């Protein structure tokens, strides 16, 4: 075990130095680009903006999943896996510029979300086991509010960093479940059954394990590049703070949080 600790710390130190060198190289590159155009595009520009309001429209492509503690709440679950599905969306952004460096941003986004959940459930005496396959599909409106910092990487390229919060509201959705059960009857025979089910994703007592509350809020982080004041590309993630599990059960209360990440492509006006 001491050898493992030594190896871990050596690897950590090596990776730290490599990351520090890469970061230093990126900073130097950004400074070089900035200084080459320092007469009109300083790296950080605190001057007053020419326009107070800026707008864009954008498309989103990524995935949504949930973090959960189902296995600790339900001991009957022996195996479990959650798979992120493809999610898409579109939206619009409005920025109120304070200076050319800092601005306040807000968005409205319509998102189509998907993810899968597979689990195995066994009874206490191991006489039956059920494999469950759940497909969740739902629609949300997403409202981020954040502060944006813009850094000039040259005359035609800007790098932005966004940090703030979001509120999300679930419009509708479905949770489809398929159950394959195998049970040994009193005569020692193996009996198998197959069942399909469908329930609302939000606030339904029929949803497998838990349904979900419509409202959610949490942390919004994003970064991206803008080219020639028109084209924007970026990435973002949102981490939910609210426990959105709705179990209709006063005894067992799972802890479930939304997590999503998207790539974005936008056009500025």
C-alpha positions as CSV (number, residue, x, y, z in Angstrom):
1,X,0.0,0.0,0.0
2,X,2.8,2.5,0.7
3,X,4.1,1.9,-2.8
4,X,0.7,2.7,-4.2
5,X,0.6,6.0,-2.3
6,X,4.0,6.9,-3.6
7,X,3.1,6.1,-7.2
8,X,-0.2,8.1,-6.8
9,X,1.6,11.2,-5.6
10,X,4.4,10.9,-8.2
11,X,1.8,10.6,-11.0
12,X,-0.2,13.5,-9.5
13,X,3.0,15.7,-9.3
14,X,3.9,14.8,-12.9
15,X,0.4,15.6,-14.2
16,X,0.3,18.8,-12.3
17,X,3.6,20.0,-13.8
18,X,2.4,19.0,-17.3
19,X,-0.9,20.9,-16.8
20,X,0.9,23.9,-15.5
21,X,3.2,23.9,-18.5
22,X,0.2,23.6,-20.9
23,X,-1.6,26.4,-19.1
24,X,1.5,28.6,-19.2
25,X,1.9,28.0,-22.9
26,X,-1.8,28.9,-23.5
27,X,-1.5,32.1,-21.5
28,X,1.7,33.1,-23.4
29,X,0.0,32.3,-26.7
30,X,-3.0,34.5,-25.7
31,X,-0.7,37.3,-24.6
32,X,1.2,37.1,-27.9
33,X,-2.0,37.3,-29.9
34,X,-3.3,40.1,-27.8
35,X,0.0,42.1,-27.9
36,X,0.1,41.7,-31.7
37,X,-3.2,43.6,-31.9
38,X,-2.7,45.7,-28.7
39,X,-3.5,49.0,-30.5
40,X,-7.2,48.1,-30.9
41,X,-7.8,44.8,-29.1
42,X,-6.3,44.5,-25.6
43,X,-6.7,41.2,-23.9
44,X,-9.0,42.7,-21.3
45,X,-11.0,45.8,-22.6
46,X,-12.7,47.9,-19.9
47,X,-13.9,50.6,-22.3
48,X,-17.5,51.4,-22.8
49,X,-19.3,49.2,-25.3
50,X,-20.7,50.5,-28.6
51,X,-23.9,48.6,-28.1
52,X,-25.7,48.1,-24.8
53,X,-27.7,45.1,-25.8
54,X,-26.6,42.1,-27.9
55,X,-28.6,39.1,-29.0
56,X,-28.0,35.7,-30.5
57,X,-29.8,32.5,-31.4
58,X,-28.2,29.1,-30.9
59,X,-28.6,25.3,-31.2
60,X,-27.6,22.9,-28.5
61,X,-26.5,19.2,-28.7
62,X,-25.5,17.1,-25.7
63,X,-26.9,14.9,-23.0
64,X,-28.8,14.9,-19.8
65,X,-28.6,12.4,-16.9
66,X,-29.3,12.2,-13.1
67,X,-27.2,11.5,-10.1
68,X,-29.0,9.3,-7.6
69,X,-28.8,7.0,-4.5
70,X,-31.4,4.5,-5.5
71,X,-29.4,1.4,-4.5
72,X,-28.9,2.7,-0.9
73,X,-32.6,3.5,-0.6
74,X,-33.9,0.3,-2.2
75,X,-31.8,-2.8,-1.1
76,X,-33.7,-4.9,-3.6
77,X,-31.7,-3.3,-6.5
78,X,-28.7,-5.5,-7.1
79,X,-27.4,-3.9,-10.2
80,X,-28.0,-0.5,-11.8
81,X,-26.7,1.6,-14.7
82,X,-27.8,5.0,-16.1
83,X,-26.9,5.8,-19.7
84,X,-27.0,9.4,-21.0
85,X,-29.0,9.8,-24.2
86,X,-28.8,12.4,-26.9
87,X,-30.5,15.6,-26.1
88,X,-31.1,18.6,-28.4
89,X,-32.4,22.1,-28.1
90,X,-32.6,25.7,-29.4
91,X,-32.7,29.1,-27.8
92,X,-32.0,32.8,-27.7
93,X,-29.6,34.9,-25.6
94,X,-29.7,38.6,-24.6
95,X,-26.6,40.3,-23.2
96,X,-26.6,43.7,-21.4
97,X,-23.0,45.0,-21.7
98,X,-21.6,46.9,-18.7
99,X,-18.2,47.3,-20.4
100,X,-16.5,45.4,-23.3
101,X,-15.2,43.0,-20.6
102,X,-18.2,42.2,-18.4
103,X,-21.9,41.8,-19.2
104,X,-25.0,40.2,-17.8
105,X,-26.6,37.5,-19.8
106,X,-29.9,35.6,-19.8
107,X,-31.3,32.9,-22.1
108,X,-34.5,31.0,-22.8
109,X,-33.9,27.4,-24.2
110,X,-36.2,24.7,-25.3
111,X,-34.7,21.2,-24.7
112,X,-35.6,17.7,-25.7
113,X,-34.0,15.3,-23.3
114,X,-33.4,11.5,-23.1
115,X,-31.7,9.0,-20.9
116,X,-31.9,5.3,-20.0
117,X,-31.9,3.4,-16.8
118,X,-31.3,-0.4,-16.5
119,X,-31.5,-2.3,-13.2
120,X,-31.9,-5.7,-11.7
121,X,-34.3,-6.3,-8.7
122,X,-34.3,-9.4,-6.6
123,X,-36.4,-10.4,-3.6
124,X,-35.0,-11.3,-0.2
125,X,-35.0,-15.1,-0.6
126,X,-33.6,-14.9,-4.3
127,X,-36.6,-16.9,-5.6
128,X,-37.3,-14.2,-8.2
129,X,-35.4,-11.6,-10.2
130,X,-36.6,-8.8,-12.5
131,X,-34.6,-7.0,-15.1
132,X,-36.0,-3.5,-15.7
133,X,-35.3,-1.2,-18.7
134,X,-36.5,2.4,-18.4
135,X,-36.5,4.9,-21.2
136,X,-37.1,8.6,-20.2
137,X,-38.0,11.2,-22.7
138,X,-39.0,14.7,-21.6
139,X,-39.2,18.4,-22.6
140,X,-38.0,21.4,-20.6
141,X,-37.7,25.1,-20.7
142,X,-34.3,26.3,-19.4
143,X,-33.5,29.8,-18.1
144,X,-29.9,30.6,-17.3
145,X,-28.8,33.9,-15.8
146,X,-25.1,34.7,-15.6
147,X,-22.2,37.0,-15.7
148,X,-20.0,36.9,-18.8
149,X,-16.3,37.8,-19.0
150,X,-15.0,38.5,-22.6
151,X,-11.3,38.2,-23.4
152,X,-9.9,39.4,-26.7
153,X,-7.7,36.8,-28.4
154,X,-7.2,39.0,-31.5
155,X,-9.1,41.4,-33.6
156,X,-11.7,38.9,-34.7
157,X,-11.7,36.3,-31.9
158,X,-13.2,36.6,-28.4
159,X,-13.1,34.0,-25.6
160,X,-16.0,34.2,-23.1
161,X,-16.5,32.6,-19.7
162,X,-20.0,32.4,-18.1
163,X,-20.9,31.7,-14.5
164,X,-24.3,31.9,-12.8
165,X,-27.4,30.0,-12.1
166,X,-30.4,28.5,-14.0
167,X,-34.0,27.6,-13.5
168,X,-35.6,24.8,-15.4
169,X,-39.3,23.9,-15.8
170,X,-40.5,20.5,-17.1
171,X,-43.2,20.8,-19.7
172,X,-44.1,17.1,-20.3
173,X,-42.5,13.7,-20.8
174,X,-42.9,10.0,-20.5
175,X,-41.2,7.1,-18.7
176,X,-41.5,3.8,-20.6
177,X,-40.5,0.6,-18.7
178,X,-40.0,-2.9,-19.8
179,X,-39.8,-5.7,-17.2
180,X,-38.6,-9.2,-17.7
181,X,-39.3,-11.3,-14.5
182,X,-38.2,-14.8,-13.7
183,X,-39.7,-16.6,-10.6
184,X,-39.5,-20.1,-9.2
185,X,-43.0,-21.3,-8.2
186,X,-43.7,-23.7,-5.3
187,X,-43.3,-26.7,-7.6
188,X,-39.8,-25.7,-8.6
189,X,-40.7,-24.5,-12.0
190,X,-39.2,-21.3,-13.6
191,X,-41.9,-18.9,-14.7
192,X,-41.1,-15.9,-16.8
193,X,-43.2,-12.9,-17.5
194,X,-42.9,-9.8,-19.8
195,X,-44.5,-6.5,-19.0
196,X,-44.6,-3.1,-20.6
197,X,-45.5,0.1,-18.8
198,X,-45.8,3.8,-19.6
199,X,-46.2,6.7,-17.1
200,X,-45.7,10.5,-17.1
201,X,-42.2,11.6,-16.3
202,X,-43.4,14.4,-14.0
203,X,-45.4,13.9,-10.8
204,X,-46.9,10.5,-11.5
205,X,-47.4,7.7,-8.9
206,X,-47.1,5.2,-11.7
207,X,-43.5,6.0,-12.7
208,X,-41.0,3.2,-11.9
209,X,-39.1,4.0,-8.6
210,X,-39.6,7.7,-8.7
211,X,-41.2,10.4,-10.8
212,X,-39.8,13.9,-10.9
213,X,-40.7,17.5,-9.9
214,X,-41.1,19.9,-12.7
215,X,-39.0,22.8,-11.2
216,X,-35.3,22.6,-10.9
217,X,-32.5,25.1,-10.2
218,X,-28.7,25.0,-10.0
219,X,-25.3,26.1,-11.2
220,X,-24.6,27.2,-14.8
221,X,-21.1,27.3,-16.3
222,X,-20.1,27.8,-19.9
223,X,-17.2,28.9,-22.1
224,X,-16.8,29.5,-25.8
225,X,-15.4,31.5,-28.7
226,X,-16.9,34.2,-30.9
227,X,-15.5,34.8,-34.4
228,X,-15.9,38.1,-36.3
229,X,-18.6,39.2,-33.9
230,X,-21.0,36.8,-35.5
231,X,-20.4,33.0,-35.0
232,X,-20.3,31.5,-31.5
233,X,-19.2,28.0,-30.5
234,X,-19.0,26.8,-26.9
235,X,-19.7,24.2,-24.3
236,X,-21.7,24.4,-21.1
237,X,-22.9,22.3,-18.1
238,X,-25.6,22.7,-15.5
239,X,-25.6,21.0,-12.1
240,X,-28.9,20.7,-10.3
241,X,-29.1,21.7,-6.6
242,X,-32.6,20.6,-6.0
243,X,-33.6,17.1,-5.1
244,X,-36.1,16.4,-7.9
245,X,-37.2,12.9,-6.9
246,X,-40.9,12.7,-6.2
247,X,-41.6,9.3,-4.7
248,X,-45.0,9.8,-2.9
249,X,-43.4,7.8,-0.1
250,X,-42.8,9.4,3.3
251,X,-40.5,6.6,4.4
252,X,-37.9,6.3,1.6
253,X,-36.7,9.5,0.0
254,X,-34.1,9.1,-2.7
255,X,-31.8,12.0,-3.5
256,X,-31.8,12.7,-7.3
257,X,-30.2,15.7,-9.1
258,X,-30.2,16.7,-12.7
259,X,-26.9,17.1,-14.6
260,X,-26.6,18.2,-18.2
261,X,-23.9,19.2,-20.7
262,X,-24.2,20.7,-24.2
263,X,-22.2,22.0,-27.1
264,X,-23.6,25.2,-28.7
265,X,-23.5,26.8,-32.1
266,X,-24.9,30.3,-32.4
267,X,-25.3,33.4,-34.6
268,X,-25.0,36.9,-33.1
269,X,-27.0,39.9,-34.3
